[in-house]
Amino acid sequence: MKVLVVYDTKHGNTQQCAEDIADGINSVESNITEVKNVKDVDLNDDKTYDLIVIGSPNHMGSHIKSIKKFISNLSSTAVKANSFAVFDTYMGKDFEKAVKKMEKQVNEKVPNSTMALPGLSIKVGGMKGPIVEEDVSKCKEYGINLAKKM
Ligand SMILES: Cc1cc2nc3c(=O)[nH]c(=O)nc-3n(C[C@H](O)[C@H](O)[C@H](O)COP(=O)(O)O)c2cc1C
């Protein structure tokens, strides 16, 4: 299947998780997964994916502005998918806080879409990370589970 993993990051942790998710997806079968910083996604590019995975750091209890904008544009852009999955990285007690908001926004913007799996929330040890040890393997695992689910 054809997958786009799109993320934004300030300190690299969300990017690391995006790359690990892609590794997981690609380890299951001959999937083609593109991993892109949201600023490098050309919304005019006529591309259809089986799955788009969207990742954001939690900033003040929600997903980052660039990712909000990406989701907001999804209904009107050439980049398309029917299935989605979301993930966030967070620092404090905000487990799943941003992913819940991202899921809600995707469902509003792409009404006939489905969530391939519930969102993944990855804890970092401080503003700059790193991802806490017990969560490191969860990103690749999530990718494997996504590939199996599709
Ligand atoms: C401006 C700003 C606001 C943040 N607000 C929160 C927050 O409300 N809750 C939380 O758990 N983490 C918060 N964090 C921590 C980020 O979630 C953490 O820096 C991020 O997950 C690291 O990912 P990155 O390396 O991809 O940037 C905030 C970080 C920044 C820079």
The ligand as a Gaussian input file, in Angstrom:
#p B3LYP/6-31G(d) Opt

LIG

0 1
 C        5.536000      26.015000      22.912000
 C        5.464000      24.628000      23.523000
 C        4.325000      24.271000      24.234000
 C        4.224000      22.982000      24.794000
 N        3.077000      22.639000      25.476000
 C        2.948000      21.367000      25.961000
 C        1.743000      20.961000      26.613000
 O        0.782000      21.718000      26.785000
 N        1.645000      19.685000      27.064000
 C        2.678000      18.790000      26.901000
 O        2.517000      17.637000      27.326000
 N        3.843000      19.159000      26.301000
 C        3.997000      20.402000      25.827000
 N        5.167000      20.788000      25.210000
 C        6.250000      19.819000      25.071000
 C        6.228000      19.216000      23.691000
 O        5.156000      18.306000      23.592000
 C        7.553000      18.558000      23.368000
 O        8.523000      19.597000      23.296000
 C        7.475000      17.836000      22.039000
 O        6.724000      16.675000      22.192000
 C        8.816000      17.490000      21.490000
 O        8.586000      17.075000      20.171000
 P        9.499000      17.599000      18.995000
 O       10.899000      17.182000      19.329000
 O        8.999000      16.873000      17.790000
 O        9.360000      19.070000      18.869000
 C        5.293000      22.059000      24.650000
 C        6.431000      22.451000      23.931000
 C        6.539000      23.715000      23.372000
 C        7.787000      24.092000      22.611000

